[in-house]
Amino acid sequence: IQLGNIKPIYELALFKNKYLKKGSEKYYLQNAFGFKGLSNVFSAQYKYNGSSTTVFIAGPFSIKKRNNLIKNYKNFLIKEGAKQESNHTSIPDLTILNYDRSIETIFSIKQFAVGVHEADDKKLGIKLSNILNKTIKRNLTVKW
């Protein structure tokens, strides 16, 4: 039985690339990763060099709400003990946080807040942020 045309969830389609671990996608209506303000979040696992790491996309939001979310998530992690690390990447607004021996990144693409959750180290966090940045920008131009 076919119930009509089934289209993919747009935000999940933005993750598609060769690193995506099939079936790893999740949706958080609210309070993603223990942060009360992180809502409407899709996450997935990217497998890179033998390591599986969570990537995420939150939104779409207004630019003001997106910017506030990024600022508040960063401040929440710093309050919890994270240390901000230097950013020498091609992503201008990338925030890199060392939190409890793992790396969190967060940055913006259009109306979305995106990032990497609990990467094993800074090098991996930056690499996956760059992959995610290119992937989402490419996939935003695709008609799904």
MARGU-694888 format. One record per residue: residue in three letters; x, y, z of N, C-alpha, C in turn. Coordinates in steps of 0.1 Angstrom, whole numbers, plus 5000, padded with zeros to 4 digits. Each point is the difference from the previous one (the first is absolute). Example, Ala and Ser with C-alpha at 12.3 -4.5 7.8 and 13.67 -1.06 7.14 Angstrom:
% MARGU-694888
Ala513249435078499150125000500950125000
Ser499650114993500950115000499250115008
END
This chain:
% MARGU-694888
Ile500949885000499150125000500950125000
Gln499750094991500850135000499050115004
Leu500450085009499250105006500350144993
Gly500550004989500350134993501450024998
Asn500450114996501450034998500750035014
Ile501049925003500850025012501250074997
Lys500250115006501250084998500949995012
Pro501350014998500950005011499950125009
Ile500349995013500050115009501250094995
Tyr499650124997501050094993501350025008
Glu499950025014501250015008500949885000
Leu499449885000500849884999500749994987
Ala499450044989500649994987501350095000
Leu500050105008501250095000501349935005
Phe499849895007501249935006500749914989
Lys499349974989500449894991501450034994
Asn500849905002501449994994500549865003
Lys501249984995500649865002500349965014
Tyr500150105009500349975014498849975009
Leu498850034995498849975008499849865003
Lys499949975013499749865004498549984999
Lys499649924991498649974997499249965012
Gly498950055003499149965011500450075013
Ser501050095000500450075012499250125004
Glu499250054991499350125001499050005012
Lys500050125007499150025012499450144999
Tyr498950015007499350135001499850045015
Tyr500450125004499750055013499150114999
Leu498849995006499150115000500550115008
Gln500549975012500650105009501149945009
Asn500850085006501049965009501049914995
Ala500450024988501149914994501350025007
Phe500749895002501350005007500050065014
Gly498850005007499950055013499950155001
Phe499850074989499950145000498550044998
Lys499450075009498650035000499650084987
Gly500950084995499650094989500349944986
Leu500549885000500449944987498849914995
Ser499250064991498849934996499949984985
Asn499149924995499849974986501449964994
Val500649905006501349954996500049864993
Phe500650004989500249874993501549975002
Ser500349875003501449965001500249874992
Ala501349974997500349884994501549975003
Gln500449884997501449965002500750014987
Tyr501250065000500949994989501249915004
Lys500349914991501149915003501250054992
Tyr501150035007501250064993501249945007
Asn500949944992501249945005499849905012
Gly498949924999499749905010499350055012
Ser499750135001499350065011498650054997
Ser499049965008498750054997499750125010
Thr499650114994499850135007498650064996
Thr499450065010498750064998500150144994
Val499350024989499950134994498550045001
Phe499750145000498650045002499750124993
Ile498750024998499550124993498750045008
Ala499950125004498950065008499350114991
Gly498749995000499350114992499049934991
Pro499550084991500450144996499550105010
Phe500850115002499650115009500250134993
Ser499450105006500450144996501550025002
Ile500650094993501550025003500250045014
Lys499150095005500250045014499949895010
Lys499049914998499949885009501149914999
Arg500549984987501149914998501350055007
Asn500250134998501250065007499949995015
Asn498850035006499949985014500249865005
Leu499549914992500249855004501449975000
Ile500850044990501449975000500750075012
Lys499750125003500650075011499749935013
Asn498749975002499549945012500649865002
Tyr500149924990500649865001501550015003
Lys500750094994501450035003500150045015
Asn499250095005500150055014499649895009
Phe499149914997499649895008501149905002
Leu500749974989501249915001501150065008
Ile500350134998501050065007499750005015
Lys498850035003499550005015500249865006
Glu499849894991500249875005501549955000
Gly500950094996501449975001500849994987
Ala499350024989500750004987500950114998
Lys501149984993501050114996499950024985
Gln499950134997499950034986501549994994
Glu500049944988501349984993500150104988
Ser501250024995500250094989499449944987
Asn499650094991499449954988500950054988
His500649914994500950044988499449924988
Thr498750024997499449924990499450104990
Ser499449944989499450084990498550035003
Ile499549955012498750035004500150125010
Pro499650124996500250125008499450005014
Asp498849955001499350015014500149865007
Leu500949924997500149875006500550025015
Thr499349955009500450005014500449865004
Ile501249985005500649875004500150005015
Leu499449905007500149995014500549875004
Asn500950005009500649885006499249975013
Tyr499249895000499149985011500249855005
Asp500549995012500149865006500749904990
Arg501150054995500949914991499349974987
Ser499150084996499449994986499850144994
Ile499850004987499950134994498550024995
Glu499550125002498750044995500350124991
Thr499450004988500050114991498650054997
Ile499950134998498750054995500350124991
Phe499250014990500150114990498750024993
Ser499950094991498750034993500249984985
Ile498949954994499849994986498650044997
Lys499950124993498650054997499250015013
Gln498849945000499150015012500249895010
Phe501149924999500349895009501250025009
Ala500049945012501149995008500549854998
Val501249984998500549874997501349975008
Gly500449885001501249975007500349865002
Val501149975008500549875003499949985015
His499549895004499849975015500949885004
Glu500950035010500849915006501049934990
Ala500750084992501149944992501149965009
Asp500849904996501149945008501150115003
Asp500350084990501050105001499750124991
Lys500850115002499850124993500249984985
Lys501049934996500249974985498849944994
Leu499449905006498849934995498850105000
Gly499950075011498950105001500050104989
Ile501250054997500150104989499849934986
Lys500649884998499849934988498549974997
Leu499349955010498649974998499250134999
Ser500450115006499350134998500150054986
Asn501249984994500250044986499249914991
Ile500049875002499249914992498550045001
Leu499550025012498650035002499750134993
Asn500950105002499850134993499849994985
Lys500949934994500049984985498849914996
Thr499749905008498849914997498750085000
Ile499850075011498750075001499950114990
Lys501050074997500050114990499749944986
Arg500649884997499749944988498649954999
Asn499549935011498749945000498950105001
Leu500350125005498950115000499650044985
Thr500949974991499750034986499249894992
Val499949895007499349884993498550015003
Lys499249974989498649995002499749855004
Trp499449995012499749865005498649974997
END
